Amino acid sequence: MKSDLLPVKNRSLALPNSHPLATLAQELIIRGFSRRTVKSYLAYNQKFLEFVAKSAKEVDSQDVKNFLLFLKGQNYTNTSLNLVISALKFYYEQVLKRRLFFSVTRPKREKHLPQVLAKNQIEKLITAAGNIKHQLILSLLYGSGLRVSEVVTLEIKDLDLENKFVLVRGAKGNKDRYTLLSSASLDLAKKYLSDLPLGQKYLFAGAGGVGHLTTRSAQKIFEHACAKVGIKTDVSCHSLRHSFATHLLESGVSIRYIQKLLGHNSLKTTEIYTSVARDFWENIKSPLD
């Protein structure tokens, strides 16, 4: 089975009926899973079948455990292993109606604290970006708390410059939400939009004006800006989203409002930022003091 049989960018997610995972692709699409989820579920299931060298009807629970052990040896995190289990479980239980997971226990999720940048670092980062397009991308990641996948798929019509908000369509969980448009992003957007060609759909077009910018391209923009200002800590585009939430919390914004702006289903997910908000620690003194 060849990896290039998987759907790729700008190609339909549906697979030919002859493909071993065609029924999985069909079921995921019908149920309305996001494009990203469909692609990852197909990829994990194909990787599993290539590993066991069996048909989906022949695999057993031990095959699943062997595969997970192999991935652990490839330095997969527990979070990633849980995604793999979800992908396999959906196919074998929901589609094929097979019961392979009674003896498969999910690994405990890691609980790493989010990496947060200081406000002055972020200001320098945005300024250091190569051009106004790059500056706008970074300012939206931080000032609106967007995921990198949400930034690159923004359409021009999703920016409400008059009311200063951003509409995020089909975000994680296939949900729409509104978030803030900062004054800094607003100023950049006005300048940036004035030079865009008529009829452009996406705010950040891809190479040659086709489709939208890739997430990898946005990540490179962030990495280059970090290199320019000398940020050497282990941070990513998502660190700007973490910084957005943490700085809002430090400024006194209700954690429930932050939850809505981030698009979290559970408040527990948002509560992680109480562990890194500095004002929380500044107001508490050690008994030794």
N, C-alpha and C positions, 0 to 999 in steps of 0.2 A: 504494500500500500504506500503510495507516494504522498509526501507532505504537500506537494503543489496542487493536490486535489482539493485542498481546503479553499474556501472563498477568500478572495483578497480584496483590497481596497478598490472601489468603483466597480465591483462585480456583484451580481446578485448573491444573497446569502443562501438561496435555495440550491440544493445539490441535485445532480442527475439521479434519477430513480435507481440507477445501477450502483450508485455509491453506497457502501455499507452503512454510512451514517445519514442517509437521506431522510429516513423517518424521524431521526432526532432533529435535524435541521427544520423539517416541516413542522414538528410539534412546537419547537421553540418559537418559530415565526408566528404560528397561529395563536399562541398564548401571549404574544406581544412582548417577548423579552427584548431588551435593548440589543442593538447591533453588536455592541462590545461583548455582551454576555453570550450571544449566539456564537460569535467567533471563538471566544475562550472555551466554551463548553465543547464545541466541535474539536478544537485543537487538543484539549486534554483527553478527550475520548479517543481521538486518532492516535495520540502518543501512547495511550494505554494499549490499544490493539497492536500497534507496532512492537511494543515491548513484549507482550505475551505471545505474539505470533499465533493467535487463535482467532476464531470467529467470536462474535458477541454471544452466541448461543453456547459456546464451549467454556467460557471463562468461569472461574469460581472465586470464592471469597479469598482463598490463599493467593490467587493471582493478584487480587486487589492489594493485599498486604505486601506482597513482593514488590509491586509497583510503587507503593508509598515508601517502602524502605529504600528503593532505588532513588527516588526523588529526594529523600532525606539525605542520602549520600551525595546528591548533587547540590547540596546547600539550600534546598527549598525551606522557607520558614514554615512554622506551624500554620500561620495565616494562609499561606499559599497552598499548603496541603489540605486545609479545610475547603478551599475553593475547588481543588481537584476532586475531593470526595463529593462535594455538592454536584459537580458536573457529571461524575460517574453515576452517582445515585439517581439523578434525574433520568438518565438514559435507561439504566437497568431496572429501576422500580417504576417510573412513570410511563415509560414508552414500551419496554420489553416485558414488564410485569414479572421481573425476576427478583428474588429476595436474596441478595448477596451480602447485605450489610449488617446482619444481626451481630456478627462477631468483629465488626470493624468499628473501633472506637476513635472518635475525633480527637486529635491532639489539642492540648490546652493552648489557647491563643496567647501570643506574647502581649505584654502590656508595657510597651515602650512609651515614654513621654514624648509628646510632639516637640519638634525642633522649632524654636521661635527666634526670630531676628528682632533686634532693637529697631525702633522707629527711625533713628538716624541712619542706621545701616540700610534700611529699605529706601530711604530718600536718596542716598548715594547710589544705590543699585539702579533705581529708575533713571536717575540722571546719567549714569554711565552707559546705559543702553545705547546702541549704535545710532538709532534714528527714531523718529516720532512713532512709527509703527511698533517698534520694539518697546518703547517707553509706555505706550498705551496698553500693550499686552501685560507688562509687569504691573502697571497701575491697576488694572482690572483684577488680576490675580490677588493682589493685596487689598485694594480699596473696596472691592465688591465681594471678596471671599470666595472666588470661583475656583473650581477644579480646573486643571489644565485642559481636560477634555471639553469642559463647558466653554472655556474662552475661545478655543479654536473653532467651535461650531456656532458661535454667536452670529446671528444675521443682523444686518444693518437695522432692520425694523425692530429689533429687540431692544435697542437703546431708546429710551424716552428722555431726550435732552431737556425738555421743558420741565418735567416733573422729577427728574434726576433719579430714575430707577432703571434697572436692567431686568428684563424678562428672560429667565433661564428655561428653555423648553426641553422636555424629555430628559431631565437630569437623572441621576441615579435612582433606580426604582421606577423609571419612566414617568416622573412627576415634573410638573411645571412649578416654578416658584418665582417670586420677585425678590430682588435684593437691591442694595444701595448703589448709586452711581456717585462717586465722590466728586467734589468740585475740581480736583486735580485731573481726574479722568475725563470730566466734562470738557475742560479746556483743551486737553489733548485730542479728544474725539472731534471737537469742532474743527480744529486745524487739519486733522487727519482726513476727515470725511470730505473736506473741500477739494481734496486732490484725487479722490477716487473716481474711476470711470463710471459713467452712467450705466445702470443696469446690473452693477455688481451685487450679488446676493449676500455673500458672507462678508462679515466685517474684516476678516483676515483671509484673503484669498490664498490658494495654494500656488505652486509653481506654475507660471504661465497663465495665471488667472483662472485655473481650473480647480473646482471644488474649494475646499478650505485648507488652511494651514494644518500640517500634521502636528500631533502632540510632541513628537520628537523634535521638530523644528522649534517649537516653543520652549522646550526644555534646554535646547542648545543656546537660545537667546538668554535664558536665565543663567546658564553656566558661564557664558562669556562675560556677562555683566558681573557675576561673582568674582571671576578671575581679575577683572579690571580694578575692582575695589578691594581686592585682597581678602575676600571671605573664603576661608579654608575649612570651615566646619562642614560636617556631613549634612547638607541641606539640599532641598529640591524645590521645584515649583510649588509643591504642596505645603512647604514651610511658610509661604506667603499667606496661604489660606489659614494655617494654624496661627500665624501672627495676627491676622485680621480678627479672629475670634478672641484671642488672648487680650489684645489691646482694647477691644470693645468691653470685655469683662472688666479690665482694669479701670476703664473710664466710667464704670457704674451701670452699663447697660444690662438689663435683665437677661439672665441666661436663657429664658424661654424665648425672648426675641432673637437672641443669637442662634438658637436652635432653628427657628423659622428661616432666618437669613441663610444658614448653611444648608438647609434642607434635610436635617437629620430626622429620622423617624422617631428615635428614642432620645429622651433627655439625658440618659446615661452616657450616650456617645458624646454629647456636648460637655458633660461634667468633667471630662478629662482636663479641660482648660483651667479648672480651679487649681490643679496641681502645679501649673506653671505661671499663673498670674502673680506678678510680683507684689501687688498691693496686698494680696492675701497674706504673704509672708511678712511684709513690712509692719502689719498691724498686730503681729503676734511676737511676744518676747519669750526667750528661753527662761526657764526658772532660775538658771544660773545668773541671769542679768537682773 
